[in-house]
Amino acid sequence: MKFFKTLSLVLFVSLAVISCKKDDEGGDGGDAGAGMMTAKVDGANFTSLDGTQAAEESNSGGVRVLAVSAGTVDSENLQMIVQNFDGVGTYDLNFLSIGTYSYLPDPSNPDPNTVVVYTTVNGTSSTGEINISEYSSTNVKGTFSFTGYNLNDNSDTVSVTEGSFDLELTQN
């Protein structure tokens, strides 16, 4: 029994690591202007508000992580976190590298307990992808799309499409 548990764990970790990066081609850079993130959320335009955009790369214990995020004037936020980041390429968004969309139902009430969060973490191998088309120590550019699942009701989903970003990169 212990052998099967160990084998299952090794297979699970191997699958997670292998599924993180699909290929070495990150596609085109998308339509976002410099310093911007844009997307469609269930068909509605998402355009980042100046000063809310961020891209950060960190390296902890030999694991590189890329995080890109932005918010809107309507108290919405999009964020993607890529584990085992390795530069230009296409990465699955799933339970290891995640995508999230969140919003405040009533922006006049900034109570964090009311935030609605949709995420790619739902038990499937992939619900979207992020494509890094350009990467340097100071800038990252790419596209993304995913289906997000409400943390409180897995049957409630949001479709994030036509995502694009061109952001200044901070090294941590």
N, C-alpha and C positions, 0 to 999 in steps of 0.2 A: 504494500500500500504506500509506504514511504517513497519507494522508487517512482510510482505513478504520479505522486504529488510533485516530486522533484522534476520529473520529466515534463509535467504539465506547466510548471513554473518556467522552466527553461524555454519551452515552446512559446509560451505567452510573451516572455520578454523578447525573444528572437523576432517574433511576429511584430511586436510593437516597434522595435528598432528598425526592422526592414521596411515597415510600412510608413515610416516617417518621411522619407524622401523618395519620390517616385523616379525622378530623372535629373539630369544635369542641365536641362533647358528650362528657363524660367518664363518663356513666352514674351509677349510685348509688354511694354511698361504701363499700358493703360492711358486714361485720359486726364488724370489728376494733374493739376499744375504744381509747380514747386511749392513745397510746404503745405500741401493739401491732401485730404483723403475724401473720396466721394464714393457713393454706392447707391443702390436702390434697395429699400427695405420694404418687402411686399409691394413693390412697384412705386413707392414714394421716394423722392430724392432725399439723400443724406449728403449734406455738404458740411465739412468740418468748419468749426468756428476758430478764427485766428487765436493762437495761444493754447489751444486744447490738444494739438497734435504732438505726438511723441513717438520716437523710435529709439529703442535702447538694446544694445547687445551686451550680454554678460557672459562670463566664463567662471563657473564655480565647480571645482573638483574635476576639471577637464570636460565638463558638459557645457557647450555653447548654447545660449538661449537668445532668441530674438523676440522682442515684444514691440508691436506697433499698435497705436491707439489714437482715437480722436473723438471729440464730442461735438454736439451741435447746440445752437441757440435754444432748441426745444428740449434740452436735457436728455438727449440720446447719447449713447456711447457705443462705439465698435472697437473691439480689441482682438488681436490674434497673437498667440504666444507659440513660438516654434521651438520645441525641444530638439536637441542634437542638430542645431543649425550648422550648415556647411556651405554658406554662400549661395550663389545663383543656382536656382533649381525650383522644382515643384514639390511641395510638401502637403501631405494629407492633413486635414483638420479632423480630429477625432477625440479620443480620450487622453491622448498623450500631448499632442500639439492641438491647442484648442482655439476656437473662435467663439466670441460672445457678442451679443447685442443686448443692450439694456436701456431702459428709459424710466423716467419718473412719470407716473400717470397724471399727476398734478404738479407741474413745475413750480407753482407758487408755494407748494408744501415740500420743502427739501428733506423730509424725513427719510433717512436711508432704509427704514423698514418697509417702505412702500415701493422700492425699486423692483421692477419686473425684469428678470434675467432669462435670456435664452442662450443656450450653449450647445456646442457640438458634442458634448459628453452625453451619450445616450446608450452606450453599450454596443454600437455598431462600429465597424472598422473605419469608416470614413463617411462624413456627411458634407464634405466640401474640400477645398484646397486653397492654398496661398502660393502664388507664383512669384518668385523673386527674380526679376529680369535684370536689375542692375544693383551692384553692391560694392561699396568701398568703405574705408574706415570712417568716412564722414557723411555718407548718404546711402539710402536704400529706396528702391523703387520696385513696384510690382502691382499685381492684381489679386483679387480673391473673390470667392463666392462660397456660401455654405447654407445649410438648413440648420436653424437653431431650434432647440427644444426647450420649452418653458420649464424651469427648475421645479415649479410647483404643480405642473400639469403636463406630462410628457405628450399628451395628445394635441396640445396647443403648440403650433410651430410658426416660425417666421422664415421667410426666404430672403437671403441677402445675396444680391446679384450685382454684376457690373461694378464690383468694388475695385478701387484703384487708389494708389498712394505714391507720393514722391516726397520723402521726408528726410530731414537732417538726422543723422545717426549719432547717438551718444554711446561711447564705449564705457562700460563699467567694469 
